[in-house]
């Protein structure tokens, strides 16, 4: 179940990568970056750290604790130079769902790492942000403080604070709470407890974003946590990818299917250069995510769950929406201008149908693309 979604936010990604390079590499490396590739001698100190981190992430078993991987500021800088842009691209795909009339937004960035989600928010949200980062690693906090405190694009940082752990009795509320790659090392019970705690701190009209790697085990776990919220927190309305608030029909229908997206992005140049040096490939980025709003409203329409598949009888697409989870077929003889949007749709596109979809769509139906 893979979405191929062009990333429109290439400018913020470029801004973020430029900022990371300028803050974490030498003046000579920054000058090289502005002209082209950074010299290998400038990047070589980070390569072994990145290989070590990648090996650990690849071999990690979901739900188990990783050893302390970020052992120094060099480790944290290496992580930021490569993984920050990749993970920021995922966040930039989700931030258009965050809309608010408040003058300043309070943000809780749980498991902030080098400040990835916060930088993505700073680069894409119009209001000033009052950011609290929760990060247990001291080297990561040091890098995050350096990157976030020096960000001044649009004067968008109103306040910044750091804590190593989330207080168990915290009564503060936040307009945006992000937990990105924070559940992978926790058991299901620990994850449920954390999500319950974070949910209790979402302000009225506030947003909760849960983001995990786009792999089957990670995705199906997150889908189960989403179902848990559907049962225990009815005031949290899913905005993405769901257009329904009940139990996930995909989980009920299959023991293997998983709901995730793949972004085909305009990969920034340092990311491409490090890919070449590491023999990695991040031209596509997979992730699984859910965006909720406290007191929000379900989006109308249906989400595309599988890409259009052409076969002898016509084109088949799996749709999910309120009261419907089904494969629908556009028979060859029933194709029309009205069905064109469905035939060209990508996974997680949101579509409005002029009449309720049936397993075989009539020629008279009109399909209209919707934003987000």
Order of alpha helices (4+ residues) and beta strands (2+ residues): beta-alpha-alpha-alpha-alpha-beta-alpha-beta-alpha-beta-beta-alpha-beta-alpha-beta-alpha-beta-alpha-beta-beta-beta-beta-beta-alpha-beta-beta
